[in-house]
Amino acid sequence: MGSGKSTIGRSISGRTGWPYLDNDELVQQARGVNARELLATAGEAELRGAEADALLLGLASPEPVLLGAAGGTILDPAVREALLASAFVVWLRASPETLAARASGAAHRPWLATDAEGWMRRTLEERTPLYESVASLSIMTEGRSVDESATEVVDWLASASPCAAWLKQAPD
């Protein structure tokens, strides 16, 4: 949350022609409510289940596809297994302060209503080893433009098989 997944993902999509699927949008389409509403009405377990289902649905899409995953999906062992088995995972990183500043104020983000920076710090402490365990590439987005971050990912994809072959098929 706040790392730049949606913005960078859409930039990469524009460069490659690959579809970009946003996990939050997939949850909204499947459940008819955003994450904050789902949490308020059905609870955290339902929200986490919906996010994991959306990610697994995205992973089942015809390749190549870019998928912006909800950060909490990493808590699910089945999701981590699916990512390791069928995805090139790019972990977009930034400091808790930067993530909180970028993500605060969005109505669909239920975790940031109070103490956004503290929540980010605690969450990163818990999730960092999990993100590291599935990441094919890790990049720091803090202090970088969307273009710089997207270029690094596209350059990496161009060198990764089978991504290199997919990029050769991308429109100019």
Disulfide bonds with the S-S distance in Angstrom:
none
